[in-house]
Amino acid sequence: MSATPEQPPVARRLELPHKMFVGTFHKTGTILMWSIFQKLSQRFRLRLWVQNSRPAPPRWDVCFDAHSHFRYGVRDLPHKGIIVIRDPRDIVISGAYYHARLKPGTRDGWVHLPDERFGGLSYQEKIRSLGSDHEKFVFEMDNMAVWTIRKMRRWIVPPPEFLVLRFEDLVTDSEMREFARAFAWLGVPPDRMEEAMEIARDASIFSGPQDVGHVRSGKPEQWRAHFTPELHQEFLKRFGHTAERLGYLAA
């Protein structure tokens, strides 16, 4: 008589007295954080709600918002949250390269749609048509980046329930101290911490190849290689000292 194969243990549900909120912005690590919290929710048997794509389900534990809006009165509920920001100057650089090279049929399909603002060209066609990097970066500042940076600026002084993390720290912290800090803030208990850390390690950029079509580079201060004095002045005209107010070094 053959032995009955052992069944894998059922993951134990993590019970929390509050909701978890996870917020990002365009080009601040959305794919990274989504990958981590999707798997973490599965491991801990938490109900994940992607707020920016659908209304609230009857029951949920984790709210993920790629624009950090947290609408529908959800912040009236007991919660602990994390927000991932990025140097706004790197958002300009990363966004311009990303929008210029994004392949059709992947994500962010709006990049390929005809737009009256650009004479019927798509966002991608317009940015590709510009003759210099300077023009491309200014175009990005005046379009997608301005919306991202304005929304991010609202979190310069976060509510007490939120911890603000920097994308640059998350993608370079090979010792995983920032993720440990984030998970502890969200309420992951010590006896479940290693499970959460394993998920974060596996998803992190420095652990191996990830979504290379989405992540060009996580290197901090990419803007220093691209911002001429003229481009820096263009940034200051539009955003002032937002970078410094968010805790980043001045030029």
N, C-alpha and C positions, 0 to 999 in steps of 0.2 A: 504494500500500500504506500503510494507516494505521499510525501509530506505536503501539506497545504502551504503554499508560499505565503510569507508574511506580508501583510498589507502595510503600506507606509503610514506612519502616524498622522492623524488629522491635526492640522495646524490649530493651535489654541487661539481663540479670538482675544484680541486686546481690548479690554474695557477701559474707556476713558470717561472722565466726568465732563469733558468739553469736546467741541468740534475741532478738527485740524483744518487750518487754512494754509494753502500753498499758492503763492502768487509770483508770477514772472512778468516780463515784458518782451516785446519782439527783440530777438537777438541777445537775451540775457540768460540763456540756458534753459529755455522752455523744454526742448526735447530731452535734455539730461534729467531735469526734475520730473518730467512726466514719466520717463522710464523708471526712475527710482520709486516714485510714489504709486505708480500702477502696480509694481511688483510688491512693494511694501504692503499695500492694501490687500493684495491676494494672500500674502504670507500671514498677515495678522487678521484676516477675515474682516476687513473694514470695507464699508460701502463707499465707493468713490463716485463723486459727482463732478463732472467737468462743467463748470458753471457757464462758461461762455458759449456753449453749444446747445444747451437744452435747459428746460426749466427744472426746478428742484424736484427730485423724486420724493415719495412719501417719507422715506427714511434714508439718511446718509450720515457718514462719519467724517469723510475727508472732502473738502471743497478745493478743487484745483481750478485756478483762473489764470489764463495766459495773458491777461491784461490787467490783473490786480484790481478789478472793479469791485468784486464781492457785492453784487447787487441783491435785489429782492429781500432786503432787510436781514440778510443772514448774519450780519455783524451784531444784531440784537441778541443772538444766542451766545451762551458761554463758549469761548473759543480761545485757542492759542494759534498764532500764525507765523509764517516766515515769508519774507519778500526777498527776491533776488534782484539786485540792481547791477548795473555795469557802468563803467566810465562812459559818459555820454559821447565823448569824442571817439571812443572805440565803437560805439553803436553806429556812428556815421560811417566809419570805415568798413566795418563788418557788413552793415546793411547794403551799402553801395555795391560791394563785391558780390554779395549773396543775390541781390535782385538782378544783377547783370548776368549771372551765370545759371540761375535756377532753371532746370529742365521742365518742360511741360509734362503734365501728368503726375507730378510728384505732389508736393504740398504748396500752400500759398498760391493757389491757382489764379488769384486776382492779379498777380504780376503779369499774366499773359492776356488779360482782357482789354479790348479797345477802350480807350478813355477819352472823352471829349476834351478834358483839360489839356491833353497832349495832341490835339488835332486828329484824334482817332487812333493814334499809336497806343500800344500798351505801355505800362510802366517800364517793362524790360526794354522794349524797342526804343523808348525815349532815352533811357539812361545809356543804352549802347550807342545811340546816335551822337552823343556829346563827344566833342573832340579831345578833351583832356581830362586827366584825373581830377584836376581842380573843379572843372565844370560838373563832373559826376558827383563829387562830394558835396558841392553846394546844392545841386539838385536833390540829393538825398536829405540834406539838412532841411530843405524847404518842403519836403513831402513826407515820407514815412517817418523819418527820424524826428521831425518836430512833434508828431503825435506821441511817439514813444517817450521822448524826453519830457514833454509836458506832463504826461501821466506819471512818470517816474519821479518828477520833481515834487509831487504831492506827498511823497514818503520821506522827505528830508527830515521831518520830525515825525516818527511813526507813533501810532497809539501804543499804550503800554502793553497791550496783548501781543504785539508783533515784534519779531526779531528781524532786522534787516541784515542780509548776507550779501557779500560781494561775489559776483560771478568769477572774478579773477582769483579770489581765494579758493573757491570750490574746485576750480579746474587745475590748480597748481599745488594744492595741499595734499601731498602724497601720504602724509601721516594721518589724514582724515580727521583732524581736530575740528574743523568747521562743521563737518557732517555730524560728528558726535555732539557738538554744541547744539546744532539744529534739532536733532532727534530728542535730546534731553529737554530742550525748550518745549517741544511739541508734546512731551509727556510719555515718551517711550521709557519704560522702566529699566533699571539696570539689568534685570534678568532676561530682557529681550533685546538689549542693545546690540549684542554681537550679530543677531539676525539682521537687524537693520543695517549695521555697518557692512556686512557681507554684500547686501544688495547694492549699497552705494559704491563699494569698491569695484564690483563687477561692471557698474555702469559708467564709471569715471573715465575721462578722456585718457588719463595717464595709465589706465589698466590695459589698453590695447585699442585696436581699430574700433571706432564707433560709427556713427552716421556721418561718414565723410562728405556726403552730399549736402549736409546741413551745417556742419562745423568746419569752418576753414582753419581757424586757429583759436586757441584759448589763451594765447600769450598776452599778458598785460601790456598796456601802453603801446599798442600797435600804432596808435595815432602819431607817435613821435617820428615815425619813419615816413609819414605822409603829410603831416600838417606843415605847410610852409608858413612864414609869417603872414602872408596874405590870407591863407585859409584859416589861420587862427583868428584873425580879425573878423572874418565872416562868421565864425562860430560865436565869437564874443558879441557881435551885433545881434544875433538871434537868441542866444541863451545866457549871455552874461557869465557869471561865475558859478553856474549850476554845478559844474564838476567839483569845484572846491567845496561847495555847500553840501555835496553828497559825500565828502570825505576823501576826494582824490587830490593828488598833488597838482599844483599849478604848472603851467608850461615852464 
